[in-house]
């Protein structure tokens, strides 16, 4: 009889891969496959384009003004290699922001896709 695993109760508090079990010196096949699937989904999410139109249109219908800007990272490949460019506006967006006549606001929402537009 195996003693109870002290890690099992902690699984309900985290999505971390703990208390997965063992199959000899390795993980059970199901857990290896689950990890592979999660990794593939994460890679797919990184390359999924961000559809800002789906956010802008409903906000415009509510009478709210929006301004869509882009970072200096021209695409995901550039961003993954140069994350610092993701923290800077590109020249066109800088000009758009300056021309927008932005004024002080009570509320400002900033929505960005970061690495995953699914997030």
C-alpha positions as CSV (number, residue, x, y, z in Angstrom):
1,X,0.0,0.0,0.0
2,X,1.4,3.4,-1.0
3,X,1.3,6.3,1.5
4,X,-0.9,9.2,0.4
5,X,1.0,11.8,-1.6
6,X,1.2,15.1,0.3
7,X,1.1,17.1,-3.0
8,X,-2.3,15.8,-4.2
9,X,-4.4,18.1,-2.0
10,X,-2.5,21.1,-3.4
11,X,-3.6,20.5,-6.9
12,X,-7.0,22.1,-6.3
13,X,-5.2,25.4,-5.5
14,X,-3.0,25.7,-8.6
15,X,-2.8,25.0,-12.3
16,X,0.9,24.1,-11.9
17,X,1.8,20.6,-12.9
18,X,2.3,19.1,-9.5
19,X,1.5,15.6,-8.2
20,X,1.4,14.2,-11.7
21,X,2.3,10.7,-10.7
22,X,5.0,8.4,-12.0
23,X,5.4,5.6,-14.5
24,X,8.7,4.1,-13.5
25,X,11.3,6.9,-13.6
26,X,9.1,9.0,-15.9
27,X,5.8,10.8,-16.0
28,X,2.6,8.9,-16.9
29,X,1.9,8.9,-20.7
30,X,-1.3,11.0,-20.2
31,X,0.7,13.7,-18.4
32,X,3.4,13.8,-21.1
33,X,0.7,14.1,-23.8
34,X,-1.2,16.8,-21.8
35,X,2.0,18.8,-21.5
36,X,2.6,18.5,-25.3
37,X,-0.9,19.6,-26.0
38,X,-0.6,22.6,-23.7
39,X,2.7,23.6,-25.3
40,X,1.2,23.4,-28.8
41,X,-1.8,25.5,-27.7
42,X,0.5,28.1,-26.2
43,X,2.5,28.3,-29.5
44,X,-0.6,28.7,-31.5
45,X,-1.9,31.4,-29.2
46,X,1.3,33.4,-29.6
47,X,0.9,33.5,-33.4
48,X,-2.8,34.2,-33.4
49,X,-3.4,37.8,-34.8
50,X,-5.1,40.4,-32.5
51,X,-8.4,41.5,-34.0
52,X,-8.7,45.0,-32.7
53,X,-11.7,45.7,-35.0
54,X,-13.8,43.4,-32.8
55,X,-13.2,45.7,-29.9
56,X,-13.2,49.1,-31.6
57,X,-16.6,48.6,-33.4
58,X,-18.7,47.9,-30.3
59,X,-17.1,50.8,-28.5
60,X,-17.8,53.2,-31.4
61,X,-21.4,52.0,-31.3
62,X,-21.5,53.1,-27.7
63,X,-20.2,56.6,-28.7
64,X,-16.8,56.0,-27.2
65,X,-13.8,57.3,-29.0
66,X,-10.9,54.9,-29.7
67,X,-7.4,55.2,-31.0
68,X,-5.6,52.1,-32.3
69,X,-1.8,52.3,-32.1
70,X,0.9,49.8,-33.0
71,X,4.3,49.1,-31.5
72,X,7.6,49.5,-33.1
73,X,7.7,45.7,-33.4
74,X,6.3,45.2,-36.9
75,X,5.3,41.6,-36.3
76,X,5.4,38.7,-33.8
77,X,8.7,37.4,-35.1
78,X,10.3,40.8,-34.5
79,X,8.6,41.1,-31.1
80,X,9.9,37.7,-30.0
81,X,13.4,38.7,-31.0
82,X,13.2,42.3,-29.8
83,X,10.7,42.6,-26.9
84,X,12.0,46.1,-26.2
85,X,10.4,47.3,-29.5
86,X,7.0,46.1,-28.2
87,X,7.2,48.8,-25.5
88,X,7.6,51.6,-28.1
89,X,5.1,53.1,-30.5
90,X,5.9,53.1,-34.2
91,X,6.3,56.4,-35.9
92,X,2.9,56.4,-37.5
93,X,1.2,55.7,-34.1
94,X,3.2,58.5,-32.5
95,X,2.0,60.9,-35.2
96,X,-1.6,59.6,-34.8
97,X,-1.5,60.1,-31.0
98,X,-0.1,63.6,-31.4
99,X,-2.7,64.5,-34.0
100,X,-5.6,63.1,-31.9
101,X,-5.6,66.1,-29.6
102,X,-5.8,63.8,-26.6
103,X,-7.0,65.6,-23.6
104,X,-7.2,64.6,-19.9
105,X,-9.8,61.9,-19.3
106,X,-11.6,60.5,-16.3
107,X,-11.1,57.0,-17.6
108,X,-8.6,55.6,-20.1
109,X,-8.6,51.9,-21.1
110,X,-5.5,50.4,-22.7
111,X,-6.0,47.0,-24.3
112,X,-3.1,45.1,-25.7
113,X,-2.5,41.6,-26.9
114,X,0.9,41.1,-25.4
115,X,2.1,37.7,-26.6
116,X,-1.3,36.1,-26.8
117,X,-4.4,37.6,-28.4
118,X,-6.4,34.8,-26.8
119,X,-5.5,36.2,-23.4
